[in-house]
């Protein structure tokens, strides 16, 4: 739904992001973040291993 030929800037994206986040409940924000992190790790397994280490786990079996 483009209304004109305005070039979208990083500043515009940041402001719109602030509006979207400000309108979310804690539960909505948590679900959104969960979905993003999950999707990233599904797409790139290396991110799983980096996050595992960052969270202080030595073995993925610790998560079961």
Buried (B, 14 or more C-beta within 10 A) or exposed (E): EEEEEEEEEEEEEEEEEEEEEEEEEEEEEEEEEEEEEEEEBEEEEEEBEEEBEEEEEEEEEEEE
